[in-house]
Amino acid sequence: MALVSERFRDLRSRGECALIPFITAGDPDLETTAAALRVLDQNGADFIELGVPYSDPLADGPVIQAAATRALAKGVTLDRVLAMVKTLSPELQAPLILFTYYNPILNRGIDQFMADIVAVGVAGLVVPDLPLEEVEDLLTAAAAASIDVTLLVAPTSPPERIAAIAAQAQGFVYLVSVT
């Protein structure tokens, strides 16, 4: 079982909820991001969601879009984020969940992407622009790498779609608060 699922099972057995803060990597810079990740880890985060800046973050709101734009302007890339995670992850107790769009995964190749994130200590993945109908290849590669892939449900999703997403989701289901 993947680490995210294990941690949720443990929390559930104790009747506890999970605290999962989000931070955009590289805003204002990667050094500050690393420091913030340490602070979150030391102050009760059960998981930490780390957003990889992307040039067209349509699933994000204006605050995270602006953070991604600032990080990209400073040259933050997926490779630089993974390098930071590699040096930092051994220090962290909270599993890291990478939030990234699907294009960077496709550009790298799904299997290579999975190998790269496992090598640096990532435990989970959120890909907000990947619809349920196209998630099978990613889920297969993620399962082989023991990476949980969190799927998203919108408040406008019909019950049958919510059930289909919940049946495929790993770790937890991400409920989008606004559409």
N, C-alpha and C positions, 0 to 999 in steps of 0.2 A: 504494500500500500504506500502511496506517495505521502510525503511529509505533511502537506497541507491537509489532506484527508485525515491523517493520523492526529494532527493537532486539533482539528475540529471535533473528532470523535472524543478526544480527551476532554476538551472544553465541555462538550455536551454531557459527558458522564458526570461532570462536576456541577452541571446546571449553570454554566457560565456562558456569557456572550463573548464574542471576539472583538477586540479593538484593532482596526486595520486602517491606520493613517496612510495617506497618499502624499507623495512628494515628487515633483518633477526633477529629474536628474539634470544637473548643470545650471540650475537657476538659484542663486546668482552665478555659481560656478561649481565645479565638481568637488572641490575641497570643502566648501560649505555644505554641499549635499552629503558628503561623507560624515561630517560633524553632526548634521541633523539626523542622519540615520542612526548614529550612535546614541544621540539623546532620546530619540523615539524608542530605541531598543531598551535603553536603561530605565525608561519611565513607563513601562507597562504595555507596549505594543505587543499584541499576540502574533501579528504578521505585519509586514510593511510592504505597501504597494509602491513600486518605484516606476514612475512614468518615463519612458524613453521619448525624448522630444522628436516630433515628427512635423514635417512641413505642411501637412494638410489634416490637422486633427479635428475632423468633423464631429466626432462623438464627444468631444470635450466642450465644456463651457468656456466663456470668455476669459476667465482667470487662468485656467490651465492652458488655453491656447496662447495667451500672452506669455506665460512662463516658458512654453515650448519655443516660441519665437525668440525670446531672449537667449535661451540656451543654444539654439541653433546659430544665432548671430555670433556667439562666442566659440563656435566650432565644435560643439558637443555632438558626437556621433554615437551610434550603437557600439562601435568598437571601444570608444573611450569610456562609455558607461560600463561595459562589461569588464574592462580593465580595472576600473574603480571597484566594482563589485568583487572582483577576484581578490583584491587586497583586503577588502573590508569584511567579506562574508564570514571568515573564520572567527571574527570577533563578536558576531551578532548571535543572539539567542533566537530572535524572531525570524522566521523564514521570510525570505524575500519573494514577492510576487511581482513579476515584470509585467508592466502595462505597455503594450506596443501595438502598433497597427500591423496589418497583415503584409503590406508591401515589403517592409524590411525583412520579414521572414522569407517571403518568396524570393527576394533578391539573393539571399544567402543560400537558399535551399532549405527545406523543412528539416531534413535530417541533420544537416550541418548546424543549423540554428539550434536545434535541440542539443546537439553535442556541445556547442559553445556555451549555452546557458547552464548546462549541467556542470561543465568544467569549472565554472566560476562560482557555483553554489546557489543558483536560483532554484526555488522550490515550486513555483507556480507561475501561471501565465494568464493574462487577460488580453484578449484580442478583440476590441470593441467593434471593429468593422467586418468581422467574419460571421456571416449568417449561418444559422444551424444547417442549412441545406448544403453548405460547402465545408463543414468542419471535420469531416471524417478523416481525411489524410493527416490533419494536424493532431487529432485525438489519437490516432494510431501511433504516430511518431512519439507523441508525448507519453503515452502509456508505456512504450518500450523504454523511455528514458526516466520513468517514475516522476514525471512532471504533471501536476494537476492543471487542467485547463478550465478556467472559470468562464461560464457562458452568461450572457446578459438577457434579462427579461425587462421589457418596457411596461409601464403601467397600462398601456393600450393593447398589450398582447392578449389575444383571446385565450380562454382556459385550455383549449386543446394544444395551442402552441406552447404555453407555459409548461404543460405536462410533458411535451416532447423535449423541451429544453432541459427540464429538470431530470429527465431520464438519461440525458447525455452528459450533463454537467458533472464535473469532478470537483471535489473540495467544497465549493459553495456556489450558489447562484447569485449573480450581481444584479440587484434590482436598480434599474435606472430611475432616478427620482423625477425627472422631467423629460419630456420629448420635444 
